[in-house]
Structure formats: structure tokens, C-alpha cells
Amino acid sequence: GLELSVNNHAADFSLSTLSGPPVSLSCLVQNSSQAEELLWYRGDGKVDLKDGNKVNVSNICISPVTESDNGVTFTCKLARDKSVQVSVILDVQFPPRLTGEESLQIEEEKDVILSCSAKSNPQAQTAWYKNNITLTLQQNRYQLYQTSEVFQLSIIKVQKSDNGTYTCVVKSSLGEGRKDFHLIVEDKKPVFPKEAVIAAVVVVTLTVLFGIVARKDKIFKV
């Protein structure tokens, strides 16, 4: 019976490609005895085809291929019977992109979160360094959190010894990215005890009251 093929595949398939170079997809009608019109879709959206590129053979070119094309489905369909179709899922591979630096000033004994986010395909591995030496993760001092795109290091109750440059390195088979965090731990600000503050307020209030009373006496004496 009538069937389609895309790049010589008669069934749905995944196409691995790198970000950047263009990708060509060629749809062909097999076993046809007449002129058959073809349609192309990107996801749910119809692709505009020129008149000479619709009958029995239809080619589309994705140029340039970008990270946003990763996971996108391109489908070639027969116009008169849309159940006859072949789909291609793009598997766009790209290295992690992560650069830059950040300075953080944090008060002693407070918690701090260092966060870097980097997309990549294939998924990247992450490592943390302090002053270019692999960070030893002490259980009660550091916490790691990560998803496929976000990598976080939490430092619990920072101390002066935590001063330094922390580096998040995200690495895959295609390359690596890094970001530096310059952490400056500041002296703990003195906390005034509540009792002292309340006592000061009471003194001020009483002084004002006595001032008013003294003034009253003067007013009445006149």
C-alpha cells in the first residue's frame, strides 16, 4: 500500500545532530500511481511549502539548528489521508554554556546559596571547587541540589574560613562551562537586646511627659 519515508525511514525515528549545522529532511511517497500532495508540520504548526515542493517529494531544511529545536517533532503527512505519516524527533546536542562571575557578601552564621544554571544535551555532570581545589563536602556544612539545568551549593552558617572563590564546573562529552563565586564573609552585626531598646524608649517617653508637665506648670503660673 501507499506509504511515506523520511530520509529513507518508513517509521518514526529520532535524528541526532549538533547545534549549528543545517539539517535536511526529505519526504518521499512510496508505491504511488498518481500525484500525491504532501504536508509538513513542525510540532502542531504547518510548514509553508513552495508549489514545486509538495508533490510526491518534499524537502525541508532547518537552518541553523538551535538548542530550541531539541525535542521538536517534524512530521510529513499525506494531504488526502493524514493517518499516512512519518515523524522525526530532533535530538539536538550542545555543550553546557556557563560563564561569568558573581560576588557575594554574607554575614557570619547566615546561610548562603550559590546557584548556576546551564542547559546541555547530553546532560552534564557538575563539580564544585574552592580556590581551585575540589570541595570536600562536609555533611552538616554543605548541601547540594541539582536538576537537569540547575546546580546549587548551600553553605550552612558561614564562617570566616568560608571566604574564597567557589567554582561551579559543568562538564559533558561536548565541552564544559564554569562560573566563579567570590564569597566574602563579613563580621556578624551586633544585635541589641530587646530589654535595652525597651528601656531606652521608656526613658525617652518619660522625659517627654515630664517636659509637658513642667510646661503645664509654667502655663498655669502665668
Disulfide bonds with the S-S distance in Angstrom:
Cys27-Cys76 1.98
Cys116-Cys168 2.06
